[in-house]
Amino acid sequence: MSTMTLPTHRIGDLLRSLGVHDQNPGVSTGTMWLPGHGEVLESHSPVDGALIGTVRGTTRAEYDEVVATAQKAFAEWRAWPAPKRGEVVRQLGEELRKHKAELGKLVSYEMGKSYQEGLGEVQEMIDICDFAVGLSRQLHGLTMHSERPDHRMYEQWHPVGLVGIITAFNFPVAVWSWNTALAWVCGDVTLWKPSEKAPLCSIACQHITAEVFKRNGVPEGVSSIINGGREVGEWMSHDTRIPLVSATGSTRMGKAVGAAVGERLGRSLLELGGNNAIIISDKADLDMSLIGCVFGAVGTAGQRCTSTRRLIIHEAVYDTFKQKLVKAYAQLRIGDPLDERNHVGPLIDTAAVNMYLKALEAAKAQGGKLAVEGGVLSGAGHESGCYVKPAVVEATPDMAIVQEETFAPILYLLKYSGDLHEAIAIQNNVKQGLSSAIMTLDLREAERFLSAAGSDCGIANVNIGTSGAEIGGAFGGEKETGGGRESGSDAWKAYMRRQTNTINYGTKLPLAQGITFDL
């Protein structure tokens, strides 16, 4: 396999090909860039610790200017026919195809996920554009029969207006596209606050989008970005001019956003933490199961909201599967994610490394037994201090650390001895409810897992892992995962408001429920 390593002295060429420079204004209304007089955000790559570039954040005055521009744009954009808006999104998908390799490398280098995962993330952007193009001709309502003669009832959907989007570092481009592609075809305009840990990806996306918007005469303000810290997200959450805020991140962050938006009776779409489990039945294909479990646990260095954090294994196959798992972990290559020979890249920063180490210490203190030792790597190729060893811990379901989501490659092995009901009860007994899976060749077990008495998660899979959701299905979870749904299915309805209409085409005005009102 070829090496895709991107030395620091070459990163400039890659950035410039995407319209990104050493110092970037991080505030834009589409094709126009504001100077950015807020705090300076430094983007350091977790791959080698190098400073990639800086981004100027937004001030409150600049924020208000961007919001005002977006409001003006909405008045025009919502009047464009939905298929015409879809054509703009189609062209964005084509531009992303052209820039897939470069943007995938930037995602990998700035965030730390493998190059293949970076390419996969850009492919998700392309896929959601394709989905949204078709959707632009299918924004449908219902027709209902009226109880009154010569009346017609129906419902239709209208855009909500300005959609605020707050994204996390682990998917620095895909989650933005899930929201924007749907919001734009629905007639909304968007305001994006990316993670301050991966700001350059947002600059690149805005430059790619701007080229498409210029060609099509899209109003300035349909796609806006505002870089900055926590306070920028707080401005958005409290802003009554933003009827919908879509936020991806930790449960703690989501609770703050949900409370602020709810207090002003706005709408929030929350995609928060996951403590995802795979049940390994005694009727599972263990070799096939191994692939899904290992990738789910170590992919993106355990920094996916859908990462596998718990394996609930039947006692009859526990020892056998543990041995397979330990052997597989011994073969993992940890290093530069742009080198395709490596399986695991770095954590996002040293703060994440410290959280990983504290979680391992807590697991041992609470009685956990390390089946695969963890630790921080140093030396050649690991100079950033962000590389850690994926760890496997034999644990029990009642351990406090098992109940938490640690955004790192730590996998807990839990044993069950009874029937599937016991395994499902263990899986559901956490506060999060995002993704889940069962490995079994028994049809009854599979159907039980998917029934109302089975998994309580928003995503439930059979014989595949917890990560790797497809665009066509609605993505999201229950309980402390927030209840939001993005991407496919009918998730588009979150970006619109429902309106019920009644038309009287007769010569009389009868009242509903047979009420009479004579004058």
VENMO-V544194 format. One record per residue. N is the residue number from 1. RES is the residue in three letters. NEAR is the number of other C-alpha atoms within 10 Angstrom. Layout:
{{N & RES & NEAR} {N & RES & NEAR}}
This chain:
{{1 & MET & 6} {2 & SER & 8} {3 & THR & 12} {4 & MET & 14} {5 & THR & 16} {6 & LEU & 19} {7 & PRO & 12} {8 & THR & 14} {9 & HIS & 8} {10 & ARG & 10} {11 & ILE & 15} {12 & GLY & 16} {13 & ASP & 13} {14 & LEU & 17} {15 & LEU & 22} {16 & ARG & 12} {17 & SER & 13} {18 & LEU & 21} {19 & GLY & 15} {20 & VAL & 22} {21 & HIS & 20} {22 & ASP & 13} {23 & GLN & 15} {24 & ASN & 21} {25 & PRO & 22} {26 & GLY & 29} {27 & VAL & 30} {28 & SER & 28} {29 & THR & 25} {30 & GLY & 23} {31 & THR & 21} {32 & MET & 14} {33 & TRP & 15} {34 & LEU & 17} {35 & PRO & 15} {36 & GLY & 22} {37 & HIS & 16} {38 & GLY & 20} {39 & GLU & 14} {40 & VAL & 19} {41 & LEU & 22} {42 & GLU & 18} {43 & SER & 20} {44 & HIS & 21} {45 & SER & 25} {46 & PRO & 28} {47 & VAL & 31} {48 & ASP & 22} {49 & GLY & 17} {50 & ALA & 14} {51 & LEU & 14} {52 & ILE & 20} {53 & GLY & 20} {54 & THR & 19} {55 & VAL & 25} {56 & ARG & 23} {57 & GLY & 26} {58 & THR & 27} {59 & THR & 19} {60 & ARG & 13} {61 & ALA & 10} {62 & GLU & 19} {63 & TYR & 22} {64 & ASP & 14} {65 & GLU & 14} {66 & VAL & 23} {67 & VAL & 22} {68 & ALA & 14} {69 & THR & 17} {70 & ALA & 27} {71 & GLN & 21} {72 & LYS & 15} {73 & ALA & 22} {74 & PHE & 23} {75 & ALA & 15} {76 & GLU & 13} {77 & TRP & 26} {78 & ARG & 20} {79 & ALA & 10} {80 & TRP & 14} {81 & PRO & 14} {82 & ALA & 20} {83 & PRO & 19} {84 & LYS & 15} {85 & ARG & 23} {86 & GLY & 27} {87 & GLU & 18} {88 & VAL & 22} {89 & VAL & 28} {90 & ARG & 22} {91 & GLN & 20} {92 & LEU & 23} {93 & GLY & 25} {94 & GLU & 15} {95 & GLU & 16} {96 & LEU & 21} {97 & ARG & 15} {98 & LYS & 12} {99 & HIS & 17} {100 & LYS & 20} {101 & ALA & 16} {102 & GLU & 20} {103 & LEU & 26} {104 & GLY & 24} {105 & LYS & 28} {106 & LEU & 26} {107 & VAL & 26} {108 & SER & 28} {109 & TYR & 29} {110 & GLU & 25} {111 & MET & 30} {112 & GLY & 34} {113 & LYS & 33} {114 & SER & 29} {115 & TYR & 25} {116 & GLN & 17} {117 & GLU & 20} {118 & GLY & 30} {119 & LEU & 21} {120 & GLY & 16} {121 & GLU & 23} {122 & VAL & 26} {123 & GLN & 18} {124 & GLU & 21} {125 & MET & 26} {126 & ILE & 26} {127 & ASP & 20} {128 & ILE & 25} {129 & CYS & 29} {130 & ASP & 20} {131 & PHE & 22} {132 & ALA & 30} {133 & VAL & 25} {134 & GLY & 15} {135 & LEU & 22} {136 & SER & 22} {137 & ARG & 14} {138 & GLN & 11} {139 & LEU & 18} {140 & HIS & 11} {141 & GLY & 12} {142 & LEU & 10} {143 & THR & 13} {144 & MET & 12} {145 & HIS & 10} {146 & SER & 15} {147 & GLU & 14} {148 & ARG & 15} {149 & PRO & 13} {150 & ASP & 14} {151 & HIS & 15} {152 & ARG & 16} {153 & MET & 16} {154 & TYR & 15} {155 & GLU & 14} {156 & GLN & 15} {157 & TRP & 17} {158 & HIS & 16} {159 & PRO & 22} {160 & VAL & 23} {161 & GLY & 26} {162 & LEU & 26} {163 & VAL & 27} {164 & GLY & 29} {165 & ILE & 25} {166 & ILE & 23} {167 & THR & 24} {168 & ALA & 20} {169 & PHE & 22} {170 & ASN & 26} {171 & PHE & 25} {172 & PRO & 27} {173 & VAL & 25} {174 & ALA & 21} {175 & VAL & 24} {176 & TRP & 25} {177 & SER & 21} {178 & TRP & 25} {179 & ASN & 23} {180 & THR & 29} {181 & ALA & 30} {182 & LEU & 29} {183 & ALA & 24} {184 & TRP & 25} {185 & VAL & 32} {186 & CYS & 30} {187 & GLY & 28} {188 & ASP & 27} {189 & VAL & 28} {190 & THR & 30} {191 & LEU & 27} {192 & TRP & 26} {193 & LYS & 27} {194 & PRO & 30} {195 & SER & 24} {196 & GLU & 21} {197 & LYS & 21} {198 & ALA & 28} {199 & PRO & 28} {200 & LEU & 32} {201 & CYS & 24} {202 & SER & 23} {203 & ILE & 26} {204 & ALA & 23} {205 & CYS & 21} {206 & GLN & 26} {207 & HIS & 18} {208 & ILE & 20} {209 & THR & 21} {210 & ALA & 21} {211 & GLU & 15} {212 & VAL & 20} {213 & PHE & 21} {214 & LYS & 13} {215 & ARG & 10} {216 & ASN & 14} {217 & GLY & 9} {218 & VAL & 20} {219 & PRO & 21} {220 & GLU & 22} {221 & GLY & 26} {222 & VAL & 26} {223 & SER & 25} {224 & SER & 24} {225 & ILE & 26} {226 & ILE & 28} {227 & ASN & 31} {228 & GLY & 25} {229 & GLY & 19} {230 & ARG & 12} {231 & GLU & 11} {232 & VAL & 18} {233 & GLY & 25} {234 & GLU & 14} {235 & TRP & 15} {236 & MET & 26} {237 & SER & 30} {238 & HIS & 18} {239 & ASP & 19} {240 & THR & 13} {241 & ARG & 16} {242 & ILE & 22} {243 & PRO & 20} {244 & LEU & 25} {245 & VAL & 28} {246 & SER & 27} {247 & ALA & 27} {248 & THR & 28} {249 & GLY & 19} {250 & SER & 20} {251 & THR & 19} {252 & ARG & 11} {253 & MET & 16} {254 & GLY & 23} {255 & LYS & 16} {256 & ALA & 13} {257 & VAL & 24} {258 & GLY & 20} {259 & ALA & 15} {260 & ALA & 19} {261 & VAL & 23} {262 & GLY & 14} {263 & GLU & 12} {264 & ARG & 13} {265 & LEU & 11} {266 & GLY & 19} {267 & ARG & 20} {268 & SER & 26} {269 & LEU & 23} {270 & LEU & 29} {271 & GLU & 28} {272 & LEU & 28} {273 & GLY & 29} {274 & GLY & 32} {275 & ASN & 26} {276 & ASN & 29} {277 & ALA & 33} {278 & ILE & 30} {279 & ILE & 30} {280 & ILE & 29} {281 & SER & 26} {282 & ASP & 20} {283 & LYS & 14} {284 & ALA & 18} {285 & ASP & 14} {286 & LEU & 17} {287 & ASP & 11} {288 & MET & 12} {289 & SER & 21} {290 & LEU & 19} {291 & ILE & 14} {292 & GLY & 20} {293 & CYS & 28} {294 & VAL & 20} {295 & PHE & 20} {296 & GLY & 27} {297 & ALA & 31} {298 & VAL & 26} {299 & GLY & 23} {300 & THR & 29} {301 & ALA & 29} {302 & GLY & 27} {303 & GLN & 24} {304 & ARG & 22} {305 & CYS & 26} {306 & THR & 25} {307 & SER & 34} {308 & THR & 32} {309 & ARG & 30} {310 & ARG & 28} {311 & LEU & 25} {312 & ILE & 24} {313 & ILE & 24} {314 & HIS & 24} {315 & GLU & 17} {316 & ALA & 14} {317 & VAL & 16} {318 & TYR & 20} {319 & ASP & 13} {320 & THR & 11} {321 & PHE & 19} {322 & LYS & 17} {323 & GLN & 12} {324 & LYS & 13} {325 & LEU & 19} {326 & VAL & 14} {327 & LYS & 12} {328 & ALA & 13} {329 & TYR & 17} {330 & ALA & 10} {331 & GLN & 9} {332 & LEU & 16} {333 & ARG & 15} {334 & ILE & 21} {335 & GLY & 25} {336 & ASP & 29} {337 & PRO & 31} {338 & LEU & 26} {339 & ASP & 19} {340 & GLU & 18} {341 & ARG & 17} {342 & ASN & 16} {343 & HIS & 21} {344 & VAL & 27} {345 & GLY & 32} {346 & PRO & 33} {347 & LEU & 28} {348 & ILE & 27} {349 & ASP & 20} {350 & THR & 15} {351 & ALA & 10} {352 & ALA & 17} {353 & VAL & 21} {354 & ASN & 13} {355 & MET & 14} {356 & TYR & 25} {357 & LEU & 17} {358 & LYS & 13} {359 & ALA & 20} {360 & LEU & 24} {361 & GLU & 13} {362 & ALA & 16} {363 & ALA & 21} {364 & LYS & 16} {365 & ALA & 12} {366 & GLN & 16} {367 & GLY & 13} {368 & GLY & 21} {369 & LYS & 17} {370 & LEU & 17} {371 & ALA & 18} {372 & VAL & 18} {373 & GLU & 12} {374 & GLY & 18} {375 & GLY & 14} {376 & VAL & 15} {377 & LEU & 18} {378 & SER & 13} {379 & GLY & 8} {380 & ALA & 8} {381 & GLY & 14} {382 & HIS & 21} {383 & GLU & 14} {384 & SER & 21} {385 & GLY & 20} {386 & CYS & 26} {387 & TYR & 29} {388 & VAL & 24} {389 & LYS & 24} {390 & PRO & 25} {391 & ALA & 22} {392 & VAL & 26} {393 & VAL & 23} {394 & GLU & 20} {395 & ALA & 24} {396 & THR & 19} {397 & PRO & 19} {398 & ASP & 12} {399 & MET & 15} {400 & ALA & 11} {401 & ILE & 21} {402 & VAL & 25} {403 & GLN & 16} {404 & GLU & 16} {405 & GLU & 21} {406 & THR & 22} {407 & PHE & 26} {408 & ALA & 29} {409 & PRO & 27} {410 & ILE & 26} {411 & LEU & 28} {412 & TYR & 25} {413 & LEU & 23} {414 & LEU & 23} {415 & LYS & 22} {416 & TYR & 22} {417 & SER & 13} {418 & GLY & 10} {419 & ASP & 12} {420 & LEU & 21} {421 & HIS & 15} {422 & GLU & 13} {423 & ALA & 26} {424 & ILE & 23} {425 & ALA & 14} {426 & ILE & 20} {427 & GLN & 26} {428 & ASN & 18} {429 & ASN & 13} {430 & VAL & 19} {431 & LYS & 16} {432 & GLN & 24} {433 & GLY & 29} {434 & LEU & 30} {435 & SER & 30} {436 & SER & 31} {437 & ALA & 29} {438 & ILE & 30} {439 & MET & 27} {440 & THR & 20} {441 & LEU & 15} {442 & ASP & 12} {443 & LEU & 10} {444 & ARG & 10} {445 & GLU & 20} {446 & ALA & 19} {447 & GLU & 12} {448 & ARG & 15} {449 & PHE & 24} {450 & LEU & 19} {451 & SER & 12} {452 & ALA & 9} {453 & ALA & 11} {454 & GLY & 20} {455 & SER & 23} {456 & ASP & 24} {457 & CYS & 23} {458 & GLY & 19} {459 & ILE & 23} {460 & ALA & 22} {461 & ASN & 19} {462 & VAL & 20} {463 & ASN & 19} {464 & ILE & 19} {465 & GLY & 30} {466 & THR & 28} {467 & SER & 23} {468 & GLY & 14} {469 & ALA & 17} {470 & GLU & 13} {471 & ILE & 20} {472 & GLY & 13} {473 & GLY & 15} {474 & ALA & 19} {475 & PHE & 22} {476 & GLY & 27} {477 & GLY & 24} {478 & GLU & 22} {479 & LYS & 17} {480 & GLU & 21} {481 & THR & 28} {482 & GLY & 25} {483 & GLY & 19} {484 & GLY & 21} {485 & ARG & 23} {486 & GLU & 24} {487 & SER & 27} {488 & GLY & 19} {489 & SER & 15} {490 & ASP & 14} {491 & ALA & 19} {492 & TRP & 22} {493 & LYS & 20} {494 & ALA & 22} {495 & TYR & 29} {496 & MET & 21} {497 & ARG & 12} {498 & ARG & 14} {499 & GLN & 11} {500 & THR & 13} {501 & ASN & 12} {502 & THR & 13} {503 & ILE & 11} {504 & ASN & 15} {505 & TYR & 11} {506 & GLY & 10} {507 & THR & 7} {508 & LYS & 9} {509 & LEU & 12} {510 & PRO & 17} {511 & LEU & 11} {512 & ALA & 10} {513 & GLN & 8} {514 & GLY & 9} {515 & ILE & 8} {516 & THR & 9} {517 & PHE & 7} {518 & ASP & 4} {519 & LEU & 3}}
